[in-house]
Amino acid sequence: MAAIGLLLLEAGAMAQTTYFEQNFDGAGPFASTTPNTTQFNSLVANNNASFTTSGGALSMTRGAAPAQVSFLRSTNFSPVPSTLYMEVDVSVPQVVVDINGAAIFNIGRSLTGVAAPSNADVFARFSINLGVNNTYQIRNVPGGASGTTANSTTFANTTTVKVTLVMNNSNASITYFDLRNASAPQMVLAPGTYDVWVNTTPLVLGRGKVAGPAGTPTLTNFNFLFNTGQGTIVFDNLRFRDIAGVLPVTLNSFKAEPVGSKVELAWETAWERNSREFVVQRSTDLKEFGDIGRVAAAGETDGRRQYAFTDYNPLPGANYYRLRMVDRDDTYEYSNVDDAVVRLGQPSLVVSGNPTTGERIRLQAPGADLSQLQLTSVMGQRIPFRVNRGTEEFVELIPTSTLTPGMYFLTLVQEGRRLHTKVLVH
């Protein structure tokens, strides 16, 4: 479903600005010369390179030189932020040629979509090492500031990590929740420095801005350049917001999927501290949202946790959903908005139990012509399967060979419509 980068505040909500948010669902467009808060200025693959968003994530593949995949946000964030809290989910399903620093993500000013920027224009950055045996690392290299190169632990190609950068370009120290333990004393970030986290592990803390102590970069642009090595890098759930009001709930994803005459809502948190509940809200016009249900929160978790809610009475046409994430002290924040279009009698696809084991995929597919269903790998390779019709509500897809861990895509083209969903195998 098409995710709408929208954060609405009501009286009593914590003040916060979301500058950019994209989870790569829907058909786009993901780039525009006059971008909104969900769009890049450019998203380009040159020569022996390609990208796809068909599986609900941005999958970028680089072949032999001079191939390059890049995206750029050159339209300045407005208002110009003095602090930024950036998050992105990263995975590397395939490594063909290993090399350190194969791809780099920069945050700063006056950035372009082709060439590596000058250190003078960069405030913060991280890069990705492509390793042997289909492994990868997250890397941080200092610029004009003192410090040493830092590499994360090594991850397998079946592992997705969340990379978080916290940046302070103000004249005073700031605080934010410790990702290891939000109930512990808050992290303190000095002026002109940034922290890099991989999941809940700090990669660098208090790193001086890349431009050096005397540099004056702003936090207004970002770019990503996949210039060396060969393989596939996948990004999902990319978000930039200011630090004010960051609650101790990190939301990885929130999706609404129509299934016949109902809508299935699913969301996942990376970790939680002091969370009380999720209030599910619905609107038909993006103006007035009403409560339709509540789901109790875990309160205290250090790992990923999945939640689900079913709207049994959606209205025909477009239904817009969001979460009101409430803390135990009654502070709250809204999720992004996701939409589900209910067309009675139209086919739909929802994987039940995701991630799955790889031996079978349990699927809700009301109205779907299963002969038109395709299962593909992240590299686009078609995977044969047979259909086991179970109950009236569920069917099972049995691959001819057990799927290896990783990400796969289910695609259905029927009645002029193209539906897709991700399948994760652990």
C-alpha positions as CSV (number, residue, x, y, z in Angstrom):
1,M,0.0,0.0,0.0
2,A,1.2,3.6,-0.6
3,A,2.7,5.0,2.5
4,I,2.0,8.7,3.1
5,G,4.8,10.6,4.9
6,L,2.5,12.5,7.2
7,L,2.8,13.2,10.9
8,L,-0.1,15.1,12.5
9,L,0.1,16.7,15.9
10,E,-2.8,17.5,18.2
11,A,-2.8,19.6,21.4
12,G,-0.7,17.8,24.0
13,A,1.3,15.8,21.5
14,M,5.1,16.0,21.6
15,A,6.4,18.6,19.1
16,Q,8.3,17.0,16.3
17,T,9.1,17.6,12.7
18,T,9.5,14.7,10.2
19,Y,11.6,16.0,7.3
20,F,11.6,12.8,5.2
21,E,10.0,9.4,5.5
22,Q,9.8,6.5,2.9
23,N,9.1,2.8,3.3
24,F,9.0,2.1,-0.5
25,D,5.5,0.7,-0.6
26,G,3.2,1.4,-3.5
27,A,4.1,2.6,-7.0
28,G,5.8,5.9,-6.2
29,P,6.9,8.1,-7.8
30,F,9.9,8.0,-5.4
31,A,11.7,11.0,-7.0
32,S,10.7,14.4,-8.2
33,T,12.3,17.7,-9.1
34,T,10.0,19.3,-6.5
35,P,9.9,16.6,-3.9
36,N,7.6,16.3,-0.9
37,T,8.6,14.7,2.4
38,T,8.5,11.2,0.9
39,Q,10.6,11.8,-2.3
40,F,14.2,12.1,-3.5
41,N,15.3,14.6,-6.1
42,S,16.8,11.7,-8.0
43,L,17.1,7.9,-7.9
44,V,19.3,6.6,-10.7
45,A,21.1,3.4,-11.8
46,N,23.8,3.8,-14.4
47,N,25.6,1.3,-16.7
48,N,25.7,-2.2,-15.1
49,A,23.5,-1.3,-12.2
50,S,19.8,-1.5,-11.4
51,F,17.2,-0.9,-8.7
52,T,13.7,-2.0,-7.9
53,T,11.0,-1.1,-5.4
54,S,8.6,-3.8,-6.5
55,G,8.9,-5.7,-3.2
56,G,8.2,-2.9,-0.8
57,A,11.9,-2.0,-0.3
58,L,14.6,-0.3,-2.3
59,S,16.8,-3.0,-3.7
60,M,20.0,-1.7,-5.4
61,T,22.3,-4.0,-7.5
62,R,25.7,-3.0,-8.8
63,G,27.6,-5.0,-11.4
64,A,31.0,-4.4,-13.0
65,A,32.5,-0.9,-13.2
66,P,31.6,1.8,-14.0
67,A,28.2,0.9,-12.6
68,Q,26.6,3.1,-10.0
69,V,23.3,3.3,-8.0
70,S,22.6,6.6,-6.2
71,F,19.8,8.6,-4.7
72,L,19.8,12.2,-3.7
73,R,17.8,14.7,-1.7
74,S,19.2,18.1,-2.8
75,T,16.0,20.1,-1.9
76,N,16.8,21.5,1.5
77,F,14.9,20.3,4.5
78,S,12.6,23.1,5.8
79,P,12.8,24.5,8.3
80,V,16.6,24.0,8.5
81,P,17.1,21.5,11.3
82,S,19.7,22.0,14.0
83,T,19.4,18.3,15.1
84,L,18.5,15.2,13.2
85,Y,17.5,11.6,14.1
86,M,17.9,9.4,11.1
87,E,16.9,5.7,10.8
88,V,17.1,3.2,8.0
89,D,16.9,-0.6,7.7
90,V,19.8,-2.1,5.8
91,S,20.4,-5.6,4.4
92,V,22.8,-7.1,1.9
93,P,21.2,-10.2,0.3
94,Q,24.1,-10.8,-2.1
95,V,27.8,-10.0,-2.4
96,V,29.6,-10.8,-5.7
97,V,32.8,-8.7,-5.2
98,D,33.8,-7.8,-1.7
99,I,35.3,-4.4,-0.7
100,N,35.3,-2.0,2.2
101,G,33.3,1.2,1.8
102,A,31.4,-0.1,-1.2
103,A,28.5,2.4,-0.6
104,I,28.3,5.5,1.5
105,F,25.4,7.6,2.9
106,N,26.2,11.3,3.5
107,I,24.2,14.0,5.4
108,G,25.2,17.6,4.9
109,R,24.8,20.4,2.4
110,S,25.2,21.0,-1.4
111,L,25.3,17.3,-2.1
112,T,25.0,15.8,-5.6
113,G,23.9,12.4,-6.9
114,V,27.0,11.4,-8.7
115,A,30.3,12.3,-7.1
116,A,31.6,11.8,-3.6
117,P,31.2,15.1,-1.7
118,S,34.0,17.2,-0.2
119,N,34.4,16.6,3.6
120,A,33.7,20.3,4.0
121,D,30.1,19.7,3.0
122,V,29.4,16.6,5.1
123,F,28.3,16.6,8.7
124,A,27.8,12.8,9.2
125,R,28.1,9.6,7.3
126,F,28.2,5.9,7.4
127,S,29.2,3.3,4.8
128,I,28.7,-0.4,4.0
129,N,31.5,-3.0,3.7
130,L,30.7,-5.9,1.3
131,G,32.4,-8.9,2.9
132,V,33.4,-12.5,1.9
133,N,30.9,-15.3,2.0
134,N,27.9,-13.0,1.6
135,T,28.5,-10.9,4.7
136,Y,28.6,-7.2,5.4
137,Q,29.5,-4.6,8.0
138,I,28.4,-1.0,8.8
139,R,31.4,1.3,8.8
140,N,32.2,4.8,9.9
141,V,35.3,6.8,8.7
142,P,36.2,10.1,10.4
143,G,36.8,13.1,8.2
144,G,38.5,16.4,9.4
145,A,37.9,15.4,13.0
146,S,40.2,13.1,14.9
147,G,39.3,9.5,15.4
148,T,39.7,6.0,13.9
149,T,37.7,4.0,11.4
150,A,35.0,1.9,13.1
151,N,33.5,-1.3,11.8
152,S,30.4,-3.1,13.2
153,T,30.3,-6.8,13.8
154,T,29.9,-8.9,10.7
155,F,26.4,-9.7,9.6
156,A,25.1,-12.6,7.4
157,N,23.2,-11.8,4.1
158,T,20.0,-12.9,5.8
159,T,20.2,-10.3,8.6
160,T,18.6,-6.9,8.5
161,V,20.0,-4.2,10.8
162,K,18.7,-0.7,11.7
163,V,21.2,2.0,11.4
164,T,20.5,5.2,13.5
165,L,22.5,8.5,13.2
166,V,21.8,11.2,15.8
167,M,23.3,14.6,14.9
168,N,23.7,17.8,16.8
169,N,24.5,21.0,14.8
170,S,23.2,23.3,17.5
171,N,25.2,25.4,19.9
172,A,24.2,23.4,23.0
173,S,24.3,19.8,24.2
174,I,21.2,17.7,23.6
175,T,19.8,14.5,25.1
176,Y,18.0,11.6,23.6
177,F,16.9,8.1,24.7
178,D,19.6,5.5,25.1
179,L,18.9,2.8,22.5
180,R,20.2,0.1,24.8
181,N,17.9,1.1,27.6
182,A,15.4,4.0,27.3
183,S,14.8,4.0,31.1
184,A,18.5,4.6,31.8
185,P,20.0,8.1,31.9
186,Q,19.6,9.8,28.5
187,M,22.5,10.1,26.1
188,V,24.2,13.5,25.9
189,L,25.4,14.7,22.5
190,A,27.7,17.7,22.4
191,P,27.5,20.4,19.8
192,G,29.1,19.6,16.4
193,T,29.0,15.8,17.0
194,Y,27.0,12.7,16.0
195,D,26.5,9.2,17.1
196,V,26.1,6.1,15.0
197,W,24.2,3.0,16.2
198,V,23.7,-0.4,14.6
199,N,20.6,-1.9,16.1
200,T,21.1,-1.1,19.8
201,T,24.9,-1.2,19.7
202,P,26.8,2.1,19.4
203,L,29.3,2.1,16.5
204,V,30.7,5.6,17.4
205,L,29.6,8.0,20.1
206,G,30.4,11.7,20.0
207,R,32.1,11.6,16.6
208,G,33.1,15.1,15.5
209,K,31.4,16.3,12.3
210,V,33.1,15.1,9.1
211,A,33.9,18.7,8.1
212,G,36.1,19.2,11.2
213,P,35.7,21.5,14.1
214,A,36.0,24.7,12.0
215,G,33.6,23.4,9.3
216,T,30.1,24.8,8.8
217,P,28.0,22.1,7.1
218,T,24.3,22.2,7.6
219,L,21.8,19.3,8.0
220,T,19.9,20.0,4.9
221,N,20.7,17.3,2.2
222,F,21.5,13.7,2.0
223,N,22.8,11.3,-0.7
224,F,23.7,7.6,-1.1
225,L,26.3,6.4,-3.6
226,F,26.9,2.7,-4.4
227,N,30.1,3.1,-6.4
228,T,32.4,0.1,-5.7
229,G,32.2,-3.7,-5.2
230,Q,29.4,-5.8,-6.7
231,G,26.3,-7.1,-5.0
232,T,22.8,-6.0,-3.8
233,I,22.0,-3.6,-1.0
234,V,18.5,-3.2,0.3
235,F,17.1,-0.1,2.2
236,D,13.7,0.2,3.9
237,N,12.0,2.5,6.4
238,L,14.2,5.5,5.8
239,R,13.2,8.4,8.1
240,F,14.7,11.8,9.1
241,R,13.2,13.8,12.0
242,D,14.4,16.2,14.6
243,I,15.3,14.8,18.0
244,A,12.6,16.7,20.0
245,G,9.9,14.3,21.0
246,V,11.5,11.0,20.1
247,L,9.6,8.5,22.2
248,P,11.0,5.3,23.6
249,V,9.2,3.3,20.9
250,T,11.0,2.7,17.6
251,L,8.5,1.7,14.9
252,N,10.1,-0.4,12.2
253,S,7.0,-0.6,10.0
254,F,3.2,-0.1,9.8
255,K,1.1,-1.5,7.0
256,A,-2.5,-1.8,6.1
257,E,-3.6,-4.5,3.6
258,P,-7.2,-5.1,2.3
259,V,-8.3,-8.7,2.5
260,G,-11.6,-9.1,0.9
261,S,-14.1,-7.0,2.9
262,K,-11.8,-6.3,5.8
263,V,-8.4,-4.6,6.4
264,E,-5.5,-6.3,8.1
265,L,-3.1,-3.9,10.0
266,A,0.4,-5.1,11.0
267,W,3.2,-3.2,12.6
268,E,6.6,-4.0,14.2
269,T,8.7,-2.2,16.8
270,A,12.4,-2.5,17.1
271,W,12.4,-1.9,20.9
272,E,10.1,-0.3,23.5
273,R,10.5,1.4,26.9
274,N,7.5,2.4,29.1
275,S,5.0,2.0,26.2
276,R,1.4,1.5,27.2
277,E,-0.8,1.1,24.1
278,F,-1.3,1.6,20.4
279,V,-4.6,3.3,19.5
280,V,-5.6,2.4,16.0
281,Q,-7.3,5.3,14.1
282,R,-9.1,5.5,10.7
283,S,-10.0,8.3,8.4
284,T,-11.6,8.6,4.9
285,D,-10.4,12.1,4.2
286,L,-7.0,12.5,6.0
287,K,-8.6,15.3,8.1
288,E,-10.7,13.6,10.8
289,F,-9.4,10.5,12.4
290,G,-11.5,8.4,14.8
291,D,-10.4,5.6,17.2
292,I,-11.4,2.1,16.0
293,G,-9.5,-0.1,18.5
294,R,-6.7,-0.4,21.0
295,V,-3.8,-2.9,21.3
296,A,-1.8,-3.2,24.5
297,A,1.9,-2.5,24.1
298,A,4.7,-4.7,25.4
299,G,6.0,-1.9,27.6
300,E,9.6,-3.2,27.8
301,T,11.3,-5.0,24.9
302,D,14.9,-5.1,23.6
303,G,14.1,-6.9,20.4
304,R,11.6,-6.7,17.5
305,R,7.9,-7.3,18.4
306,Q,5.0,-7.7,16.0
307,Y,1.4,-6.5,16.4
308,A,-1.7,-7.0,14.4
309,F,-5.3,-5.6,14.3
310,T,-8.2,-6.3,12.0
311,D,-10.7,-3.7,10.8
312,Y,-13.8,-5.8,10.1
313,N,-15.9,-2.8,9.0
314,P,-13.9,-0.6,6.6
315,L,-15.8,1.7,4.2
316,P,-15.8,1.0,0.5
317,G,-12.9,3.0,-1.2
318,A,-9.9,4.5,0.5
319,N,-9.4,4.0,4.2
320,Y,-6.5,5.8,5.9
321,Y,-4.9,4.3,9.1
322,R,-2.4,5.5,11.7
323,L,-1.3,4.6,15.2
324,R,-1.4,6.8,18.2
325,M,1.6,5.4,20.2
326,V,1.0,6.2,23.9
327,D,3.6,6.1,26.7
328,R,2.9,5.4,30.3
329,D,3.2,9.0,31.2
330,D,0.5,9.8,28.6
331,T,2.9,11.4,26.0
332,Y,2.2,10.2,22.5
333,E,3.3,10.3,18.9
334,Y,1.6,9.4,15.6
335,S,2.9,6.9,13.1
336,N,3.0,7.4,9.4
337,V,-0.4,7.0,7.6
338,D,-1.0,4.0,5.4
339,D,-4.0,3.5,3.1
340,A,-6.0,0.5,2.1
341,V,-8.5,0.6,-0.8
342,V,-11.4,-1.7,-0.2
343,R,-12.9,-3.0,-3.5
344,L,-15.4,-5.7,-2.8
345,G,-14.8,-8.8,-4.9
346,Q,-11.2,-7.6,-5.9
347,P,-8.2,-10.0,-5.3
348,S,-5.8,-9.3,-2.4
349,L,-2.6,-10.9,-1.0
350,V,-1.5,-11.2,2.6
351,V,1.1,-13.5,4.0
352,S,0.1,-15.0,7.3
353,G,3.1,-15.7,9.5
354,N,5.9,-13.5,8.2
355,P,8.8,-14.3,8.5
356,T,8.2,-18.0,7.6
357,T,10.4,-21.1,7.7
358,G,10.9,-21.5,3.9
359,E,9.1,-24.8,3.6
360,R,5.7,-23.3,3.0
361,I,4.1,-19.9,2.7
362,R,0.6,-19.5,4.3
363,L,-1.4,-17.0,2.3
364,Q,-4.7,-15.2,2.4
365,A,-5.6,-14.5,-1.2
366,P,-9.4,-14.0,-1.6
367,G,-10.4,-13.4,-5.2
368,A,-6.9,-14.2,-6.5
369,D,-6.3,-16.4,-9.6
370,L,-3.4,-18.4,-8.1
371,S,-2.3,-19.5,-11.6
372,Q,-1.1,-15.9,-12.1
373,L,0.9,-15.8,-8.9
374,Q,4.7,-15.6,-9.1
375,L,7.3,-16.1,-6.4
376,T,10.7,-14.5,-7.1
377,S,14.0,-14.0,-5.2
378,V,15.4,-10.5,-4.6
379,M,17.5,-11.0,-7.8
380,G,14.3,-11.6,-9.8
381,Q,14.7,-15.4,-10.2
382,R,11.4,-17.2,-10.5
383,I,10.9,-20.0,-7.9
384,P,8.5,-22.9,-8.7
385,F,5.9,-23.9,-6.2
386,R,2.7,-26.0,-5.8
387,V,-0.5,-24.8,-4.2
388,N,-2.1,-26.6,-1.3
389,R,-5.6,-25.4,-0.8
390,G,-6.3,-25.5,2.9
391,T,-9.3,-23.7,4.5
392,E,-11.6,-21.4,2.7
393,E,-9.6,-18.5,4.0
394,F,-6.0,-19.7,3.6
395,V,-3.9,-21.4,0.9
396,E,-0.3,-22.7,1.2
397,L,2.4,-22.3,-1.4
398,I,4.9,-25.2,-1.2
399,P,8.2,-24.4,-3.0
400,T,9.8,-27.3,-4.8
401,S,12.9,-26.7,-2.8
402,T,13.0,-25.2,0.7
403,L,13.7,-21.5,0.5
404,T,17.0,-20.3,2.0
405,P,16.9,-17.5,4.5
406,G,16.4,-14.1,2.9
407,M,13.8,-11.9,1.2
408,Y,11.4,-13.0,-1.5
409,F,8.5,-11.4,-3.4
410,L,5.0,-12.6,-4.3
411,T,3.5,-10.9,-7.3
412,L,0.0,-11.2,-8.8
413,V,-1.1,-9.6,-12.0
414,Q,-4.9,-9.9,-12.5
415,E,-7.6,-7.8,-14.0
416,G,-5.2,-5.0,-14.9
417,R,-4.0,-4.7,-11.3
418,R,-0.5,-5.6,-10.0
419,L,-0.3,-6.7,-6.4
420,H,2.9,-7.6,-4.5
421,T,4.0,-8.5,-1.0
422,K,7.3,-9.4,0.7
423,V,8.0,-12.8,2.1
424,L,10.8,-13.1,4.7
425,V,12.4,-16.4,5.4
426,H,14.5,-16.9,8.6
